[in-house]
Amino acid sequence: MSFAKISWAMLGSFTALAVCVPAANATNGYFAHSYGARSKALAGASTGFAQDAIVSAINPAGLAYVGDRLDLEFELFSPHREYRVNGGGMLATGSVESDSEYFPVPTLGWSYKLDSEQTLGVAMYGNGGMNTDYKPLVNGNGLFTGANGTFGAGRTGIDMAQAFIVGTYAHSFAKGRYALGISPIFAAQTFKARGLNTFGQFGFSSEPDHLSDQGRDYSFGAGFRVGGLAELTPGLRLGASYKSRIYMSKFERYSGLFAQGGGFDIPDSFNVGLSWDVSKALTANFDVEHIRYSEIKSVGNTFQGNLLGHADGRGFGWNDMTIYKAGVQWQQSPDWIWRGGLSYGQQPIEGSEVLFNILAPGVQEWHLTGGLSHALSKQDELSFAFMYSPQKTITGPNPLSPGQSIDLSMSQFSLQFGWTRRF
């Protein structure tokens, strides 16, 4: 297949999929723990270990080492979200589980070597986003007794998804010992909220008419990622990458919810990783990722502050996250590869911020992963990855109702399948 034909086919596929990446609760705050089945099976420890064309979502320099290939993948992601209210006060006591527990997430990657040193690539992936969907149960007690919904305004929750289209140029040097890469990032977000109108009625929003139940809104923006990869000694590689803040257009329909009149930029982050070939068959990887959630006012500002939607308005009170990842890969034979991994990052929500985070309980910390790849031929390969994140619960006081406390809980599971064609 010619370069031109592949390019047009990929462009059409990415354009179609960019508008249909669904929302889900991602695993490190609202970032995915990694991208691509091979990396996800290693718990995301792949900044220094390039294996597929989706590596540009982690370290664009890695694209220099993966050759001509097309990676098509599909993930089924299942988060279980729940909150529990203890003690009399504003909210009805008891436990409420979120509906919508299964989300399909497509991923694509393509790379093409221009010559022995230069590679071009395109990748499309979803960040996961945030989703909660609480049934409009009738409140039997609390401030909203007799009314439907968590806050007395019907079915309650938010639905956010983020999709990225990334073009990459990678260049290797010194016979492949070093590589640099750069990726312009084009991002799209979609968001809707419902069941929050009571916050406007109680005077918590600067624009109550643009706070909740405004249908689906869209936001677009751009940023970049740069990365490098170096072979320090034979079999020992060091990788590093930095993703800029992605400046997004505002959610105008929700200018009374998010700070800065609907602002919701995507925070910057960086990754550093080591990869060591312990033997011809065994590779060990260790990564550190840091995400600066606190820099985004609509995410990092606390709930105790100015009105929702204000230039420095209330937010979810998220802290920055630092995630530590370790993964091991064993090549049993030319046709079979096995992977496993473990990651940990302290969740970003303080106990004092539990009320608003009923909408976005991104409290996960531990992730256990595994997977495999099986070569069907010299050209075709199948890959599989699973992830399990055990239940994590945080507890804190309801800031609007002294004596009442709220528990936020979540657990997660995902399965990802991938097909690769080498050219």
Buried (B, 14 or more C-beta within 10 A) or exposed (E): EEEEEBBEEBEEBBEEBBEEBBBBBBBBBBBBBBBBBBBBBBBBBBBBBBBBBBBBBBBBBBBBBBBBBBBBBBBBBBBBBBBBBBBEBBBBBBEBBBEBBEBEBBBBBBBBBEEEBEBBBBBBBBBBBBBBBBBBBEBEBBBBEEBBBBBBBBBBBBBBBBBBBBBBBBBBEEEEEBBBBBBBBBBBBBBBBBBBBBBBEEEBBBBBEBBBBBEEBBBEBEBBBBBBBBBEEEEEBBBBBBBBBBEBBBBEBBBBBBBBBBBBBBBBBBBBBBBBBEEEEEBBBBBBBBBBBBEBBBBBBBBEBBBBBBEEBBBBBBBBBEBBBBBBBBBEEEEEBBBBBBBEBEBBBBEEBBBBBBBBBBBBBBBBBBBBBEBEEEEEBBBBBBBEBEEBBBEBBBBBBEEBBBBBBBBBBBBBBBBBBBB
